[in-house]
Amino acid sequence: MKKILIIYEHVSVGELLGETLAADGYLVVPIGRPTLAKDVIYILRPDLVLLDLQINEKERSYVLE
């Protein structure tokens, strides 16, 4: 099963995307705190990461470093 990590500052958007993808058979993990992204990526080893590019600059830097 393919794993998708969704990083969205607005949890409702991440949940909506997650529900849609889960219905297609993907394992979806939405997180609303970008500061946790590196740890979750390390543990989960997702096949795909969907990142909200409109999260604030400080939190985006945690993910993209």
C-alpha positions in Angstrom: 0.0 0.0 0.0 1.4 3.4 -1.0 1.8 5.9 1.8 1.1 9.6 1.4 2.0 12.3 3.9 -0.1 15.5 3.7 1.3 18.6 5.4 -1.3 21.3 5.6 -1.5 24.2 8.0 -5.3 24.1 7.7 -6.2 20.7 9.0 -9.6 20.6 7.3 -7.9 20.8 3.9 -5.5 18.0 4.7 -8.4 15.8 6.0 -10.4 16.4 2.8 -7.5 15.4 0.6 -6.8 12.5 2.9 -10.4 11.2 2.7 -10.3 11.4 -1.1 -7.0 9.6 -1.4 -7.9 6.9 1.2 -11.0 6.1 -0.7 -8.6 5.2 -3.6 -6.7 2.8 -1.4 -3.8 4.9 -0.2 -2.6 5.0 3.4 -2.8 8.7 4.2 -1.3 10.5 7.2 -2.3 14.2 7.5 -0.3 16.5 9.8 -1.1 20.1 10.6 2.1 21.0 12.2 4.9 21.4 9.7 7.5 21.4 12.5 6.8 17.6 12.9 7.3 16.9 9.2 10.9 15.7 9.4 10.3 13.3 12.2 7.2 11.9 10.5 9.0 11.5 7.2 11.8 9.7 8.9 9.4 7.3 10.7 6.8 6.8 8.0 9.0 6.8 4.8 6.1 8.0 2.6 6.0 7.4 -1.1 4.6 10.9 -1.6 4.5 14.2 0.4 1.9 16.8 -0.4 3.0 20.1 1.1 1.0 23.3 1.5 3.3 25.9 -0.1 1.3 28.7 1.6 2.2 27.8 5.1 4.2 30.5 6.8 7.9 31.0 5.9 9.2 29.9 9.3 7.3 26.5 9.4 8.0 25.9 5.7 11.7 26.0 6.5 11.4 23.1 8.9 10.1 20.9 6.1 12.4 22.0 3.3 15.8 22.1 5.1 
